[in-house]
Amino acid sequence: MKLPQEFIEKYTKLLGDEAPTFLASFDQPSEKGFRINPLKNQFRQVQYPLTDPVEYTKSGYYGTVSGRSLEHQSGYVYSQDLSAMYVAENVDVRAGSKILDLCAAPGGKSTQVASAMDNDGLLVSNEISHSRAKILAENVERIGARNVVVLNETPAKLAESFSQYFDQILVDAPCSGEGMFRKDHQAVSYWNEEYPHQCSVRQREILTSALEMLAPGGSLIYSTCTFAPEEDEQIIAWLLETYPSLQVAEIPRSQGMDQGRPEFANGEPSLAKTVRLWPHHFRGDGHFVAKLTDNRQPASASNEPKKKKKGKKKTVKHGLTADQWELWNDFAQNLAAKFQFSHADLRSYGDHLYFYRHDWPDLSKLKFMRPGLLLGEFKKKRFEPSYTLALALHPDDYQQTLEFSHEQWAAYVHGDTVQLTEQAPKGWALLICEDKPFAFGKVVGQTVKNFFPKGLRFLKEPL
Ligand SMILES: C[S@@+](CC[C@H](N)C(=O)[O-])C[C@H]1O[C@@H](n2cnc3c(N)ncnc32)[C@H](O)[C@@H]1O
């Protein structure tokens, strides 16, 4: 690969004797990884070998998965770079955690955090770019979590609504992407000597908003996929100087992971607790990760803002009409107990119905892609369950199921109507292939009408 001359000179100066191996690593092929998804039933039953686990993760494996496989479509696997999957492992998931992933698209880290949360607490997954936020929403939907809200906001706008709200914030910052050079040759063409500095200005802005949203006693995980000190150790040094309540936390390092380099910034010794994944030492493309904890006293019950006195009962915005409630209940009779939501936990936006817990914060002033789990759509006098809901179900969560062969699955995801060999009960059926729920279909006689979302249809990979 032809690297920019200034890049070669910069890293030759920074790394000395090590520079030639570092620079040569850009000509090595990228090694691939994927994660399996514990939110799914029988989540280890996938066609991909689980013989080579990634030791620093709970659900990562070395190997390649196809984006056009049953496992990928139904959210059982997620392809992810080996260094990227280290980042979210450092988020502490606790009971009732309130977590923000501020720069979240396409969703590698959000899906990993959501899988670990096991539908408990709240994950707000945000992306500033609308087109990327759409992809983020699709990826989040596939994994079948019920506790994720997908927003499309600027960090500053979010900070207006979520002052000191989150106990964990992940900032996987937009960066100069030097760790992407191997995979994305175009990333090399964007690079110039000034680029890391320009990125660092934006990173400070993003972090300023992030810190406004961090609850006292919470933690911030900051990561980039670049090697530039301006965007890595120097950003952490700036955070420590600007926010005296922050300190760098020790995070576990596995084989091939290096300590951060205090000498790349102001020499502050605690910068050695940050972690560098260099491509010439580690099997991934490269990352920088730091965890900072805030040592202000967490708000206790006694000093939390007092609840407003009882007065007029607030009407829930976007509550359901009586007709909508009845249509939903007709459908929900077929669902397992964990999907019997109370009226207060449902919201309708236009004709769309969402599960959104009443104790989650008000989103009405924010741009959202997915305000909670999309359950379905009201159409005239009927309720149509969503694809997203199908992906959040286990086979025994819905009464009427239909087992499809792999060929029938391939036809369905391509958008075809599927003929059955015998009659099945009329109405909605949860479609299942190899024990994996993958969509809803509507049965009429011996035909399953296709409700696979048009924009997601695809041809399965050639065998
Ligand atoms: C490194 S990527 C995030 C990758 C993601 N965390 C994942 O694991 O899939 C950084 C993201 O930050 C977004 N971004 C760009 N400018 C931003 C800004 N000013 N504030 C917040 N996010 C920004 C980009 O659109 C991009 O999606």
The ligand as an ORCA input file, in Angstrom:
! r2SCAN-3c Opt
* xyz 0 1
  C     -16.132      5.474     14.350
  S     -17.729      5.772     13.778
  C     -18.718      4.890     14.919
  C     -18.699      3.390     14.771
  C     -19.696      2.718     15.688
  N     -19.475      3.069     17.062
  C     -19.696      1.210     15.547
  O     -19.156      0.524     16.411
  O     -20.302      0.691     14.611
  C     -18.009      7.417     14.242
  C     -19.390      7.958     13.969
  O     -19.455      9.323     14.430
  C     -20.312     10.031     13.571
  N     -20.020     11.501     13.664
  C     -19.435     12.291     12.728
  N     -19.389     13.553     13.152
  C     -19.952     13.591     14.363
  C     -20.218     14.614     15.308
  N     -19.850     15.874     15.080
  N     -20.841     14.272     16.448
  C     -21.201     12.997     16.676
  N     -20.968     11.984     15.838
  C     -20.351     12.286     14.695
  C     -20.034      9.456     12.201
  O     -21.134      9.682     11.334
  C     -19.785      7.992     12.497
  O     -20.928      7.221     12.279
*
